[in-house]
Amino acid sequence: MIWAGVPSNKQNPERSIAIKSGTRDEAEGKWHQVKGKVKEIAGDLSGDPNLKAEGKKEGRAGEIQEKTGEIKKVVGK
């Protein structure tokens, strides 16, 4: 399948990029932290305590995921 002019990895396997699990966890953890912070701010601005709490929860989960990724990189997974 070609999407936006870029061939998929199935059509062109030499273009496939392997991302280690630890690196992926770190990146996803940082992303969740950013999303959590945005939700916290939106909750503050809108006066929605549930949205703010959801943002804090997602931010903490992102921190844990990022740390997990760091540990995986040290251990070699």
N, CA, C and O atoms as a DFTB+ gen file, in Angstrom:
308 C
 N C O
     1  1       0.843      -1.174       0.000
     2  2       0.000       0.000       0.000
     3  2       0.887       1.235       0.000
     4  3       1.889       1.284       0.713
     5  1       0.530       2.207      -0.779
     6  2       1.257       3.468      -0.808
     7  2       0.361       4.529      -0.201
     8  3      -0.790       4.705      -0.601
     9  1       0.912       5.226       0.768
    10  2       0.152       6.265       1.450
    11  2       0.971       7.538       1.414
    12  3       2.111       7.556       1.877
    13  1       0.420       8.573       0.886
    14  2       1.081       9.873       0.785
    15  2       2.397       9.757       0.027
    16  3       3.362      10.459       0.330
    17  1       2.429       8.863      -0.962
    18  2       3.614       8.735      -1.790
    19  2       4.761       7.966      -1.156
    20  3       5.845       7.888      -1.734
    21  1       4.542       7.400       0.016
    22  2       5.595       6.659       0.706
    23  2       5.217       5.184       0.709
    24  3       4.144       4.819       1.189
    25  1       6.099       4.325       0.172
    26  2       5.759       2.900       0.170
    27  2       5.772       2.333       1.583
    28  3       6.544       2.772       2.436
    29  1       4.911       1.357       1.814
    30  2       4.879       0.731       3.130
    31  2       6.094      -0.165       3.299
    32  3       6.770      -0.492       2.324
    33  1       6.371      -0.559       4.525
    34  2       7.503      -1.425       4.822
    35  2       7.348      -2.790       4.176
    36  3       8.348      -3.451       3.896
    37  1       6.117      -3.229       3.932
    38  2       5.891      -4.522       3.296
    39  2       6.385      -4.512       1.858
    40  3       6.892      -5.520       1.366
    41  1       6.241      -3.387       1.190
    42  2       6.691      -3.289      -0.188
    43  2       8.188      -3.040      -0.278
    44  3       8.822      -3.430      -1.258
    45  1       8.750      -2.407       0.713
    46  2      10.152      -2.026       0.665
    47  2      10.804      -2.323       2.008
    48  3      11.047      -1.399       2.785
    49  1      11.096      -3.593       2.303
    50  2      11.577      -3.967       3.639
    51  2      12.912      -3.343       4.023
    52  3      13.191      -3.204       5.214
    53  1      13.747      -2.963       3.061
    54  2      15.022      -2.354       3.436
    55  2      14.850      -0.961       4.029
    56  3      15.782      -0.424       4.628
    57  1      13.677      -0.376       3.870
    58  2      13.399       0.933       4.469
    59  2      12.861       0.800       5.882
    60  3      12.650       1.806       6.561
    61  1      12.641      -0.403       6.327
    62  2      12.108      -0.640       7.654
    63  2      13.110      -0.190       8.717
    64  3      14.304      -0.474       8.621
    65  1      12.614       0.506       9.714
    66  2      13.460       0.983      10.801
    67  2      13.039       0.270      12.071
    68  3      11.886       0.364      12.494
    69  1      13.968      -0.435      12.673
    70  2      13.674      -1.138      13.923
    71  2      13.947      -0.206      15.086
    72  3      15.059       0.300      15.241
    73  1      12.938       0.019      15.898
    74  2      13.088       0.858      17.078
    75  2      13.079      -0.062      18.288
    76  3      12.169      -0.873      18.461
    77  1      14.089       0.072      19.111
    78  2      14.162      -0.774      20.297
    79  2      13.031      -0.436      21.252
    80  3      12.552       0.697      21.308
    81  1      12.625      -1.437      21.993
    82  2      11.504      -1.310      22.912
    83  2      11.715      -0.176      23.924
    84  3      10.788       0.584      24.202
    85  1      12.922      -0.062      24.470
    86  2      13.198       0.984      25.451
    87  2      13.045       2.374      24.877
    88  3      12.481       3.262      25.516
    89  1      13.549       2.562      23.666
    90  2      13.435       3.866      23.007
    91  2      11.979       4.197      22.733
    92  3      11.546       5.336      22.912
    93  1      11.228       3.196      22.297
    94  2       9.805       3.407      22.021
    95  2       9.069       3.782      23.303
    96  3       8.252       4.703      23.307
    97  1       9.357       3.069      24.390
    98  2       8.699       3.381      25.659
    99  2       9.040       4.794      26.126
   100  3       8.174       5.514      26.622
   101  1      10.295       5.186      25.968
   102  2      10.681       6.547      26.370
   103  2       9.902       7.594      25.577
   104  3       9.367       8.546      26.144
   105  1       9.845       7.406      24.264
   106  2       9.156       8.378      23.409
   107  2       7.661       8.427      23.715
   108  3       7.077       9.505      23.823
   109  1       7.046       7.250      23.853
   110  2       5.620       7.228      24.154
   111  2       5.345       7.817      25.536
   112  3       4.334       8.490      25.733
   113  1       6.236       7.570      26.487
   114  2       6.075       8.132      27.819
   115  2       6.114       9.647      27.804
   116  3       5.316      10.307      28.469
   117  1       7.054      10.195      27.035
   118  2       7.136      11.660      26.922
   119  2       5.874      12.215      26.266
   120  3       5.366      13.262      26.668
   121  1       5.368      11.502      25.249
   122  2       4.159      11.940      24.567
   123  2       2.979      11.966      25.534
   124  3       2.193      12.913      25.530
   125  1       2.853      10.933      26.358
   126  2       1.759      10.889      27.328
   127  2       1.905      12.005      28.364
   128  3       0.905      12.548      28.834
   129  1       3.131      12.346      28.717
   130  2       3.338      13.445      29.658
   131  2       2.856      14.761      29.054
   132  3       2.228      15.568      29.739
   133  1       3.146      14.975      27.783
   134  2       2.715      16.206      27.106
   135  2       1.186      16.250      27.033
   136  3       0.570      17.266      27.352
   137  1       0.582      15.133      26.608
   138  2      -0.884      15.092      26.536
   139  2      -1.505      15.323      27.908
   140  3      -2.513      16.018      28.030
   141  1      -0.899      14.738      28.940
   142  2      -1.419      14.922      30.288
   143  2      -1.367      16.372      30.719
   144  3      -2.310      16.879      31.328
   145  1      -0.270      17.041      30.406
   146  2      -0.121      18.451      30.777
   147  2      -1.159      19.316      30.050
   148  3      -1.731      20.239      30.630
   149  1      -1.389      19.004      28.780
   150  2      -2.394      19.751      28.014
   151  2      -3.778      19.558      28.642
   152  3      -4.543      20.514      28.768
   153  1      -4.095      18.331      29.031
   154  2      -5.389      18.065      29.667
   155  2      -5.498      18.787      31.008
   156  3      -6.560      19.307      31.349
   157  1      -4.401      18.821      31.768
   158  2      -4.427      19.541      33.045
   159  2      -4.735      21.015      32.829
   160  3      -5.579      21.592      33.515
   161  1      -4.044      21.615      31.874
   162  2      -4.245      23.042      31.592
   163  2      -5.669      23.285      31.092
   164  3      -6.319      24.248      31.499
   165  1      -6.151      22.406      30.205
   166  2      -7.521      22.550      29.701
   167  2      -8.525      22.411      30.846
   168  3      -9.529      23.122      30.887
   169  1      -8.250      21.496      31.771
   170  2      -9.126      21.336      32.917
   171  2      -9.142      22.568      33.796
   172  3     -10.196      22.957      34.300
   173  1      -7.972      23.197      33.988
   174  2      -7.890      24.437      34.754
   175  2      -8.687      25.558      34.074
   176  3      -9.481      26.253      34.708
   177  1      -8.450      25.710      32.771
   178  2      -9.085      26.803      32.053
   179  2     -10.602      26.649      31.963
   180  3     -11.341      27.632      32.009
   181  1     -11.054      25.397      31.835
   182  2     -12.490      25.164      31.694
   183  2     -13.185      24.935      33.032
   184  3     -14.412      24.871      33.097
   185  1     -12.395      24.810      34.101
   186  2     -12.978      24.549      35.409
   187  2     -13.482      23.120      35.553
   188  3     -14.387      22.857      36.344
   189  1     -12.904      22.203      34.797
   190  2     -13.327      20.798      34.813
   191  2     -12.324      19.981      35.643
   192  3     -11.262      19.616      35.139
   193  1     -12.654      19.695      36.902
   194  2     -11.712      18.960      37.749
   195  2     -11.464      17.523      37.271
   196  3     -10.395      16.964      37.516
   197  1     -12.449      16.927      36.592
   198  2     -12.255      15.569      36.075
   199  2     -11.207      15.532      34.973
   200  3     -10.379      14.622      34.926
   201  1     -11.243      16.525      34.087
   202  2     -10.263      16.601      33.007
   203  2      -8.867      16.862      33.574
   204  3      -7.883      16.290      33.106
   205  1      -8.793      17.727      34.580
   206  2      -7.508      18.005      35.219
   207  2      -6.949      16.741      35.873
   208  3      -5.759      16.453      35.748
   209  1      -7.797      15.990      36.566
   210  2      -7.365      14.747      37.209
   211  2      -6.937      13.713      36.173
   212  3      -5.961      12.992      36.380
   213  1      -7.657      13.641      35.072
   214  2      -7.300      12.716      33.997
   215  2      -5.921      13.075      33.432
   216  3      -5.118      12.192      33.130
   217  1      -5.658      14.373      33.293
   218  2      -4.367      14.836      32.799
   219  2      -3.230      14.467      33.738
   220  3      -2.165      14.033      33.299
   221  1      -3.466      14.644      35.039
   222  2      -2.441      14.275      36.016
   223  2      -2.158      12.782      35.965
   224  3      -1.005      12.356      36.030
   225  1      -3.213      11.997      35.848
   226  2      -3.073      10.541      35.793
   227  2      -2.276      10.131      34.549
   228  3      -1.380       9.291      34.632
   229  1      -2.605      10.722      33.404
   230  2      -1.898      10.385      32.172
   231  2      -0.437      10.834      32.234
   232  3       0.449      10.149      31.723
   233  1      -0.193      11.972      32.856
   234  2       1.182      12.449      33.005
   235  2       2.018      11.519      33.870
   236  3       3.171      11.233      33.545
   237  1       1.442      11.045      34.973
   238  2       2.167      10.105      35.842
   239  2       2.420       8.781      35.131
   240  3       3.494       8.196      35.262
   241  1       1.434       8.315      34.382
   242  2       1.609       7.076      33.615
   243  2       2.715       7.250      32.577
   244  3       3.487       6.325      32.324
   245  1       2.787       8.427      31.982
   246  2       3.847       8.718      31.016
   247  2       5.220       8.712      31.663
   248  3       6.188       8.232      31.074
   249  1       5.305       9.248      32.877
   250  2       6.584       9.240      33.600
   251  2       7.037       7.809      33.863
   252  3       8.213       7.481      33.703
   253  1       6.101       6.967      34.266
   254  2       6.425       5.568      34.547
   255  2       6.882       4.869      33.270
   256  3       7.861       4.123      33.282
   257  1       6.175       5.112      32.174
   258  2       6.531       4.480      30.913
   259  2       7.909       4.946      30.445
   260  3       8.696       4.148      29.935
   261  1       8.201       6.235      30.617
   262  2       9.509       6.743      30.229
   263  2      10.616       6.081      31.053
   264  3      11.640       5.673      30.505
   265  1      10.412       5.975      32.361
   266  2      11.409       5.331      33.226
   267  2      11.589       3.862      32.859
   268  3      12.702       3.337      32.891
   269  1      10.480       3.201      32.510
   270  2      10.558       1.818      32.076
   271  2      11.438       1.702      30.845
   272  3      12.255       0.786      30.748
   273  1      11.280       2.615      29.911
   274  2      12.102       2.631      28.700
   275  2      13.569       2.835      29.019
   276  3      14.432       2.199      28.415
   277  1      13.862       3.729      29.973
   278  2      15.248       3.959      30.371
   279  2      15.855       2.695      30.968
   280  3      17.001       2.350      30.678
   281  1      15.091       2.017      31.790
   282  2      15.573       0.777      32.404
   283  2      15.814      -0.279      31.329
   284  3      16.833      -0.968      31.357
   285  1      14.893      -0.412      30.388
   286  2      15.072      -1.383      29.311
   287  2      16.349      -1.106      28.524
   288  3      17.049      -2.037      28.128
   289  1      16.651       0.167      28.297
   290  2      17.859       0.503      27.549
   291  2      19.112       0.109      28.318
   292  3      20.086      -0.364      27.733
   293  1      19.083       0.306      29.630
   294  2      20.242      -0.063      30.461
   295  2      20.420      -1.576      30.504
   296  3      21.537      -2.085      30.417
   297  1      19.292      -2.295      30.639
   298  2      19.327      -3.748      30.713
   299  2      19.646      -4.357      29.346
   300  3      20.202      -5.452      29.266
   301  1      19.299      -3.655      28.288
   302  2      19.603      -4.136      26.948
   303  2      18.443      -4.782      26.237
   304  3      18.655      -5.618      25.358
   305  1      17.241      -4.431      26.581
   306  2      16.064      -5.006      25.920
   307  2      15.485      -4.033      24.937
   308  3      14.488      -4.337      24.281
